[in-house]
Amino acid sequence: MSSVNVRVAIALVLAPLWSRAGVMYDVATRPVDESNISLAGKAPIPVVSRYFVEGGKVRVGDTNSKQIFLFKDRTMYVVDPSARVVHALKHATLSDVTTHYTDIVKQLETAAAAAPPDERAAAEQKAADMKVASDRILHTVPHDFSLTVRYESVDGHACRIWEEHENGVKRLEVCVAPTASLTGGAEVLNGMKTLSQFRQGSNFAFGVDFGLAEWWSDIAGLGGVPLLIREYKYDSVVSEVMLSGMRIGVPSAQPFDLPEGFPVQDGPEYVQWYAR
């Protein structure tokens, strides 16, 4: 058998393993303060997080991280290596949180309707206040994306700039590369889709907090993988997030397993976790 045929045979044998290998990449978040003249010429040191994605599961953090976040099975697991414990944050998806607030409001309204006359006014006010708070938390801000003619290069990959406006004000520049041009691009995009199901999932996906807003439908329309995200405030860049170093090589399943010997504690509820 020729050397070429040997290489082909090996590739065919390993192909199933590679397809399950997943993707690793790094996300670097760099704060920017263009208003501070004293920082002129000084590049702040970015905070870099290691990401692992495979089959829609996402892990944020490596063995050296103070906390590791696992997103799978509609649950967010927070691994604390120093305390050797895992917190399982259930009811963590956007739909779960929405249902949670809707149920609370209904319960308060029902209790108010059944309250004695001398307590009804206070109970109705409590229900009304919760309804206002729920509407504010669940409010969706429209994201208006527009394609520009500007191109940049990120980690050796060409990408095209989209601008995102909210209520007529520019908030983001997103440099998007074609999915097929990136190693494991489809896997990374699938991981972002998983993160979009979670509250603050956009923050984990690319460093921008859209709160409870459903943003995946917007990102899907960009037709590729965001490699660079610039966040604007008052017409100035305040942060940059860069995805780099995408490579195949996640050992199948292992990065997404909970550590052996770490007890898994339920809760606190997702809403309480972010209210701490």
N, C-alpha and C positions, 0 to 999 in steps of 0.2 A: 504494500500500500504506500503510495507516495506521501510525502510530508504534507502536501496540500490536503489530501484526503483524510490524513490523520487529524489535522486541525479541524476539518469540517466535522468529522465524527465526534471529536471531543466537544465541539461547540453544540452539536445536537444533543449530546448527553447532558451537558451543563445548562442548556437553555431553560429547562423547567426550574432549576435552582436559581438562575439569574432572575427569572420572572417573579420569584417570590422573595428576592433579596431586598426589596425596598430601596429607599433613597435617603441619603443623609445630606444635609446642607446647613449652612450657618446664616443666622440673621443678626446683623450688626445694627444697633440703634445708636445714633450719634446726635446729641443735642446741639442745637445751633442757636446762637444769640447774636444776630447781626446788629442789634442796637448797642451792644457793649463794645466800645472802641478798644478797650484794653485787651480784648480777646482777638483783635485783628491779627491774622497770620498764625494764630494758635489753633490747632485742630484738636478739639476735645477727644479724649480717648473713648471710642465706642464700646458699648456693652454688647458682647457677642454671646448668643445662645445657640446651642446645637439642636437641630431638629432631626427627627426620624419619622418617616411616613411610609406606610405600607397598607394596602388594602383598605384605605379609608381611616385607618387608625393613625393617631398622631402622638408623638412624645416630644416634649420640650424639656431640654436639659440632659446633661450627661452625668457620668459618675462623680464629677467634681462640683456639681451644682448644689446649692444649699437647698433647693426644692426642685422636684421633678414633677411635671404635669403630664398625665396620660389622659387622652380623650378617646374613649371607645365605649361601645354599648350604651350610648346616650348618657354616660356618666363621666364626670371629671374626677380623676384620682389625683390627689396631691400627696406625693411621697416626701417625707421629711427624714432624710438619712441620719441627721444628728439625733433625733428623738426615736428613730427606728420605728416609725409608725406611718400608716397610710390613712388619709382621710378620703372617704368616698362621698363626693358631693353629688347626690342624686337630684332628680328634678332640676337639672342644670341647663336644659336646652331652652331655647327661646319659647317654644310652644309650651313647655312645662311651666316656665315662669309666668307666662301669660295666663295659663289656666289657674295657677296658684293665686294670682291677684284677683282674677275674676271670681273665683270661689270665695275668697275672703270678703269681697264686696257683697256678694249675694248673701253670705251668712250674716253679715252685719245688718243688711237691709231686712232680712227675715226676722232677726232678733229685735230690731227696732219696731217692726210692725206688731210684734207680740208683746212688747214691753208695756208695763202699767202706764197709765196716763201721765203720772208725775215723773216718769223716767223716759218717756218716749222722745221728748224733744232732744235730750242729751244723746240718746241712742241714734236718732236720726242724723244728728250733727256728726257723730262719730263715723257713721256710714258714708255721709257726704264727703267728709274729709278724706276718708280712705279712697273714695271714688276719684277725687281730684288727684291724690297722690298716684293712684294706679294709672290714670290717664296720662299724667306727666311722665311716668317711667316708661310706659309702653308707647309713647308718642313716636311716630316714625318721621324722620326728617328726609324729604326728597333729596336724592343725590343726582345731580345733573352732570353727566360725563360728556366731554366733547374731545374729539381727536384733533391733534395738532399736526403740523408738518415737521416737528422737531424730532430728531433722533439722537440717541446717546449710546454709549457702550458701557455695559456693566459686567465686570468679571469676564471680559472677552466676548460678550454677547451683545449684538445690536438690539436695541429696543426703541419703541416709539412712545412719545409722551402723550398721555391723556391728561386733561385738566378736569378736576371735579369741583363743582360749585354747590353751595348750600345756601338757599335763600338769597341767591344772587351774588354771593361772596365766594371768591376762590379759596378753597381750603386745601386741596391736594394737587400734586403732580404725580402721576403714576406712569413709570416707564415700563412698558409691557413688551415682552419678547414672545415670538410665536412658540407655542407649546412644543411643537415637533423639533425646534432648534435646540432644546435643552435636554441634557441627560436626565431622564426621569421626570420630565416636565409634566406629563399626564398624571403621574403619581403625586407630585407636589400639588397640582391643581385639585386633585381629588381630596387630598388632606385639607386644603383650604375650605373645600365644600363641607367637610366634617366640622371644622372649626366654626363655620358660619351658623351651625345649628345651636351654638352655645352663646349664652350671654357673654358679652365682651370677647367673643370669638374673633372679631376683627382685630382686636389688640394683639392677640396671640398670632394671628395670621400675618399681619404686616404692620404692627405697631401703631395702629390708629384705632381709637376707641369710638365705635358707633353705638355703644350702649346696647339697648335691646332692639335696635333697628335691624331689619332684615336686609343685609347688604349683598348677599351672594348673587342674586339675580343681576345686580349691577356689574359685579366683577366678571360674571360669566360672559356678559356682553362685550367685554374688552378683547376677547378672542385670544388670550394668551396668559402668561404667568407674569405677575408684577415682580420686577427685579429691584426697582428703586422707587421709594415712596417719599416724597417731600411734603411735609405738613406746613401750611402757611397760617399766619395770624397777623392781622393788621398789615397785609401785603408783604410780610417778611417771612423767610423760612425759619421755623423754630425747631425742626427735627428732620433727620434723614434716616431712613431704614433701608438696608441693602441686603438682598439675598445673594449668596455666593457659594461657590464650592460644591455644587450639586454633583453627587456621585452615587453610583450603584454600590451597595455593599452592606446593607443592614442585615445582620443574621436573622433568618426567618423566625418571627414570633418573639424571640428573646427580649428585645428592647421594650416590648409591650406587656411583658409579664410583670406582675407585682412581685416585689422582692420577697424571697423566702424568709420566714421568721419575723416578718413585720406584721403585727396585728392590724386588721382593717377596721377602722372606726367609722360608723355611719355619721354623716353630718359634720359640722352643722349644715343646715339647709343652705343651698347655694345663695339665696338672698341674704341670709345672715352672715355668710362668709365674707361677702363683699361689703357688708355694713359694719364690719369690725373696725 
